[in-house]
Structure formats: C-alpha cells, structure tokens
C-alpha cells in the first residue's frame, strides 16, 4: 500500500512538473506583445509610451533572460505568488483567480454531480425498460453530441431573449453588490440557472448512454447469466450489474471533476459568467502571460488531484485494483 | 429420474428457424451420469440449456420434460425460476467467469442463497464440508474470484451449483479449458457428487468422448440436432450401432498407434445447415451405409435394454 501510494505520488509530482513547465512555455510562444497592448489601452503620448514601456517590462521582469524568468516563476509559485495580471493591472493573478473560482465550482459542481446521478439512474432504467430505451437513447445521443455553446445559445434565445424568463448574462444583476440577502441569492440563482441547465443537459446525455451500455454489457456477462441460471431474482442480478457498471462511471466522474476549474469555458463565455473560463478567454486575448499561466496552473492542479483521488477511491471500491497492488 | 419427450427447440433468426433440437426423447435414471456428445453445433448445448434456461433466441417448439414426476415449465422463464438451482442446476461452460468479480465469494453465495429463501448460516457447515471435499480451503469464502486460480474457480462453481442438492445437474463443457490432470480431478468430483447423493442425475455435455468413457454410465450421441444413439458407455465404445457413433469412436486416437505412420481417421464431409435441413436422417449425406429409406426420419428405438438407436440399418 505504501509503495503503491509512493509510486503514484512520485508519478503525479513528475506530471505536475512537466505540465507546469509547459504551462509556463505556452503563453510565451504566443505572438504579440502584452506590454504594448496594456499601454495601447492607456493611450499615452509617444515619449511617455517609451518610458512606460521600459518601466513595465522591468516591473514584470520580462527583461531578464528566459531561464531566469523560469526560475523566478518557480520561486514565486512556492510562495503562492503567481505574479501580477497585465490585463487587470495591477491586481495580483491570485486575487483574480480566487474571485473567479467560486463561480466555477458553483456552476460546475452541481451540474456534474446532478447529471452524473440522474444519468446513471435513468441509463440503468433505460437498459431494461424498452420504451424508455427507445426515447432516452436517441435523446441522449443528441444531447451528448450537442456542443455546449450551441445548446447555451439555444437556451439563451428561447428562455432569455424570446420569453424573458431568465437573464442572459452575468452572475447577478448589475444593480446589486454581492451581499447576503434573499433577493440577492434569488437573483444569483436566477442567473445561474441557464448556464447550469445547458451544462447539465449535455452531460446528462453522456452519462445516461454510458450507463445504459455498461448495464447491458454487465447483464450479458457470464456472472449474470450464471446467477440467472440458478434462478436468482432479477433484483440481485441488477444490483450486481449496477455496481459493476458504476466503476467506469466513477472514473468518468473524476475526470469531469478534474476539469471543474475550467470545464465550462464556452458556457461561461456565452453567458458572460465570471468564472475561470471567462477569465482565460480575456487573458489570452490580452496576452496576459501571468494570468494565463495562473489559470492553467489551477486546471493542472484540478485534474491531477481528481485523478489522484480516483486512484484512492478505486482501491476502496474495486477489489481487483486493491489486490493488484501487492502483485506489482 | 428425468424424462424428456419429443423436446423440440429452435433458434429464431431473421432468416427463419434454426432447427437445433428435433424431437428429443430419452430418460435418465436416478444416479445415472449421462454423457452428451457430438460435434460443435450438433445441439448438445441447446438440449442441456433448454432443460434449465430456455431463453431467446432459443424458442420452445414442443415436447415435455418431467423431472421426478413433475413437469418442468421450461417454456416459461419466470415459472422455471423456482425449479432452477433447487431441482435443476448448471455448471456453466464459462465457470471461470461465473463469479461476480467485485463480491467476496462467501458474500456472493450468501446473497444468492438468501435470494432463493435459503439461510446462509444453515447451509454454511455443509458448504464448508463440500469445500473440503473438493480440496479448497475455507478461506476462499473470504476471497475475491480474482484471487483464485482457474481450477479453484471451477471447483468453487461446482460446489455452489450443487449446494442445494439438485435432482438434475447439467455440466456444460466443464473440462474444455482445463489441463488433463485437472480434467481428471473435475471428472472424479462429478462422480463423487453423485455417489454422495449431492445430485441424482447428471448430464455431462462435452465434445471430448474419451472423458465420458471414464466417468459416464451412459452416452447420448447427437448429430445435427437429432439424437443418434444412447447406450451404456461400454456399448457405445464396443458395439455402437449408429454409423455416426461408430465413425466418431473410430476417429479417436488409439493408444499404441503411431499417427506419423498411420493417418488419424476423420469423417468426410460436414454437417448440414440447420436453417433448412434436408428431410430424413440428417447424417445420410455423410453416411457410408445410407440407402433409400434414410429420407424418412428414423425413430429413436430401443433395440436392446438401455440401447436406443435412430438408424434404419440398426433395427
């Protein structure tokens, strides 16, 4: 067990190192000049521009050699300092991300968990009820094949634009400041519903189809047939099949949860929802090295932590993994 | 005592019925181990499974199955449920994969028994005795199937399948995936189970006739969905009357013959399509002694006590 965990942790640390290095490299490969873009927004006179340019290049430490920038980046990382955003100068990257992440979790966590739960159960039912299968299967394929932003646009059009049932942008109405009151909470939920629904529907389709296929596979497997030949009632066979069919779904859930930090870039852009996805788009457009880096760092962390947790969960739920550890 | 009368089972396909089992009539006495032999696709598995687990694409066409004086509702999957395991049980071909991989074996057995209204703790002492009998430690109850070797899984399944002392046990190709020494052990266990009264009648489905010679009291040979011959094992090997049985026995390798010098004999030709089989005896295309009469189906007649043959040349 200790050896197994040790090995896993080592592999995760190595992956983290490589991923973060790539994360540092990629924004710097982008064409364009972030400082130039920052200054063009300020719109100063030419002589001031030159002076400010040198000032900012120094302030962001972009004048030192690349290897030094890389070392500085790691140093800062260990102190929890991800630098200062260029786009939202002079706010620290950490502050921006910390402000955005709750929106992602608030949006994605319910969407992922509820769609997973509902999808698994509806899929399992569809595996044995003919009429449900005939409706859920095509619907599921349709939903899961739908691009998130397309469904989001359709929802915005019908439920926002045409019927005015729901607001179409932002996390709350602009006249409010975030505070704790019933009206504000209702307003937040009102804004939250459409992006949530668009994510939920697409994910639901995928889960339901996956579960339906897995259950059918399990019900056709040898252990199910054996139990049936021994006259076991259906409820027991189904219980076994459901449990075994859940294993791949748990992996899928973990991968989805890993993407929780930035799993909804398209959706957040459509709804102008102020999560990490929305920030990434702006950071990229503004060549904001530090912000892009910071966002991706959190994505990397999310994916790795989720994978690690799932490795642990598998040890608990699947005896084959648990027993395989000693045989390594 | 198992009586099968005119049992006919077809497979439903989009091109029509595949006539896999035609008018099977035979008896198995209490304590009899009957081997069911024939080449692939001859209907032996269809026959075996139809006695316990007749489900689509298998279609019940007609016939009766009477076990210990009680007719089995084999055409009704739900009504049959009650008879499975308690009266008719199965050791499946896939015994290696027959146990749920994510349940401990003891717990799986407990859940299986409880679902059939049997208290696990009542049966546990007997279960342990039987594990001893097949030389498995009691620890297998605390293990997952993955922790067992193939042979151990096979023996576990044998114990599980016979735990409720069924009247009829169907052992489907249970030696196919085993090495020779394990095959012998498994066969001896089946005899042991019979001798100890765990099961009354046993049907061993196999394409390996030489195994039957060692353990079966009688052998039923099938060809292309029809019964060819049933007789005590000695007679099948020494004095078979159906040309197919003779050729089948004749094509077995013999001890002391070098097959480098003498070619191993086979039966020329191949079995007919069962989708639209030719009328009459289905072996007649390959039969060396076929004649005009063979276009009629030969009845399965008892030509001497316990020796049944379906061949116009044999009566």
Interface residues (C-beta under 8 A of the other chain):
Chain A: X221 X222 X223 X225 X226 X227 X228 X229 X230 X231 X232 X233 X235 X236 X240 X243 X244 X247 X317 X318 X319 X320 X323
Chain B: X52 X53 X80 X81 X82 X83 X84 X85 X86 X89 X90 X92 X94 X97 X98 X99 X100 X101 X102 X103 X104 X111 X112 X115 X116 X144 X146 X147 X157 X160 X161
